[in-house]
């Protein structure tokens, strides 16, 4: 069991804010040598126009083994978030680039694009839930499902839990979604708004439940094909021609429809 973490939990919340080099070092020590089956790390990013053309504000990690959520303040830390060493010399970059440490994302493409072009991080060991869902349910379907659809369709929630989930989502969206009067710049305002914190933390906490559902439905062949396609998505996101916005992002892998 990892040593106790001195990082302070946000008051009345279910997550930790990581905003200093010391906290990064402690977290890195916390994340190495965790169980890999099922995966321990579930990751998402938020930012302003999250891509090579925008910026990364927050990197969220839910640690299944510890039942803890960490919000790494990339806006404040910048390169330090990825280069600060733990006691054994490991860094967050090492963890993200390790092929032996599985990391679960939902549609890794824009996250991979932003990490690579802003900080030179090449993700490895990625399991992409969007691909796993398609492979487990209907690999010939021409389009992939978004996270909202997957949460509604594939996770059983009580009425109260679903209502709370929706409320957290809506409070966050009202602050950052331009179409309803918000601004993505809210992700870069410090201290980070409490509703934005809860939005970020909630996003990753449901990913392990989706992983459980989809992993059970995968054959060995389709598990391997999903892994290959996840690698392809990462390579594609690094190419000069990659565009992470548009209808093409909803298309399933062409070879899967044959």
N, C-alpha and C positions, 0 to 999 in steps of 0.2 A: 504494500500500500504506500503511495507517495506520501511524503512528509506533509504536515499541515502547512497551509498557505497563509502567509501574513497579509495578502491582499485583502482589503476591506470590501465586504459586500455592500452594495448600495442599500440604504435604509429601506426596509419593507419591500424588497425586491428579490428576484430570483436570479440575479446575475452579478458579475464582477466587472468593473471597468478597469482596463489595463492601460495606464497612461504615462508610466515612467519606465526607464530602462531597467530599474531594479525589479519592477513588477513583471516585465517581459522575461527577464532571466528566471524568476521564480516560476512563471508559467511554463517556460520551455522545459524546465526540470520536471514539471508536473506532467507534461505530455509525452515524454519519451518512455519507452518500455511499457506501454499500456497494452491490454489485450487487443488482438487484431481480428478475432472472429467471435461475435460480430464486431464490425468496426467500432472503434471508440470515438472517432472524430467526425463531427457533422458541421459543415462549414458553409457560410454565405458571406457576401460582401454587400455593403451599401455605399453609395457615393453620389456625386454630382455628375450626371451623364456617365455612368460607370462604363468605362471603355478606355482605349488609348487616347481618346480625344477629351476625356473628362478627368475625373480624379476619384481616388478611393478615400472614403471617410472612416468607415468602420469595417473591421473583419470580425465576424461573429463565429465562435466555436462552441458547440455543445459537446461536452465530454460525457458519453454514455456511462462509462465505468464509474465516474465520479458523480453523475447527476448534477453537473455544474455547467453554467453558461458564462462565457467570457466575451466581452466586447473590447476588442483591441482598438485603441484610438490611433488609427493610421494618420489622420489629419494632423494630430499633434506630434506623433513619434516619427513619422516618415520612415526613412531607411533603418532607423534604430529598431523598429519593430521586427525587422527581418535579420539584422546583423548582430544584435545583442546576444552574447553567449551565456548559456547556463553554466552550472558548476562543472559539467563534464565536457564543455566546449561545443555543445550543440546549439543551434540557432533555430529560429522559426523557419528560416529559409530551408534548412536541412530537413525539417519535418515536412514542409510542403513539397519539397522536391524528392522525397524518399519514395521509392517504388515498393518498399516493404512495410510502410506505414499507410494502411488504407484510409482514405479521406472521402467522405460522402458529400456530394454537392447535388443540387437540383438545377440542371442545365448549366454546365460549367463554362460555357463559351465566353460570355462577357466577363466573368470573373477571371478566367485564364488570360483573356486579352489585356485586362487592366493590370493584373499582377506582372505579366511579362513586360509590357511596354513601359510601365512606370518604375518597376523595381527589379526587372530582370529575373523574376521568379518563373521557372518552368515547372508547372505542376506535374506530379507523377503519382501513381498509386490511387488514381481517382475512380470512384464508382459514381456514375451519374444516374440519379434516380429517375430522371425523365426518360432515359433510355431503358432502364430496368423495367419501368412501368409498361412501355411499349412492347418490350421483349416478353414480358410475363403474360400480358393480356391479349394482344393481337398485333403481331409484328407486321402484318400486311396493311395495317391502317395507314392512310396517307399522311396523317398529321399527328404530331405529338401533343400531349396534354400539358397545360400549364399547372403550376403549383396549386392554384386555387381550386381547379377542377379535381386534382388528385386528392386534396384534403377533403373536399366535399364527398367524393365518391368512394374513397378507399379507407378512410379512418372512421371508426365508430366513436362517436362522442355523445355524451349526455346532452340534453337540451341546454343545461346551464353552461357546460364546457364550450359548446358551439357558440352560444351567445357571447360568452366572454371572449372567445377567439375573434369573433366578428367585431366586437367593440374595440379591442386592441388594434385590429387592422384599420378600422375606420378612423380612430383617433389619430393614428399615425398618418394615414393617407390625407386627412384634412390639413396636416401640417406640411407635407412634402409634395402632394400631387398638384401640379399647376392647373389642371382642368377643373379643380374644385377650390382654387384660391390659395394653394400651398406653394412651396418652393423647395427644390432639392437642396438649396443652400442651408436649410435647417440642419442637415447632417453635419455641417461644419461650424455650427454655433456652439461655443463652450461657455458654461457647462452644458452638456448634451441634455436636451429636453427629456423629461421623464417619460412622456408618451412615446417619444422616438426610441428611447432605451427599451421600453417594453415591446415595441414593435420589432426591433432588431432581435431581441432575445426570444420572442415567441416564434419567429420565422424558423429558427434552427431546432427548437425543441420538439417539433413534430416530425422532423426528418427520420429519426430512428424508427418510428412507428410505420412510416411508409416503407422503409428499408425492409422491415420484417415481413410486410405483406408481399412485396415484390420478390424478395429473395426466395420465399416459399414457392412462388409460381414459376421460377426459372428452371429450365433444364440446364444441364452442364453445357450443352452447345450454345444456348442462348445467353447464358452467363458469360461465356467467353466472347461471344459476338458483341455483347454490350460493352465489355471491357475494351475490346479492340476499337469500337466506335468512339468510346470516351477518349482514347488516345488520339484518334483522328480529329475529334473536336478540338482538342488542345492544340494540335499541330496547325489546324486550320485557323484558329484564333490568333496565331502568331504571324500569319501570312500578311503581306502588304495589302492585299485586296479584301481582307476580312471586313465585313460590315455586320455588326451585331444588332441591327434594327431592320425591321421589314418583315413581310409575310413569309419570306423564305426561311425565317427562323422557326416557323411552325411545321415545316416539312419533315417528314420522317426520313431516315437514311434511305436513299434510292435502292440500294441493294437488298434491303429488307422486304421490299414490296414485290419481289420476284417469286 
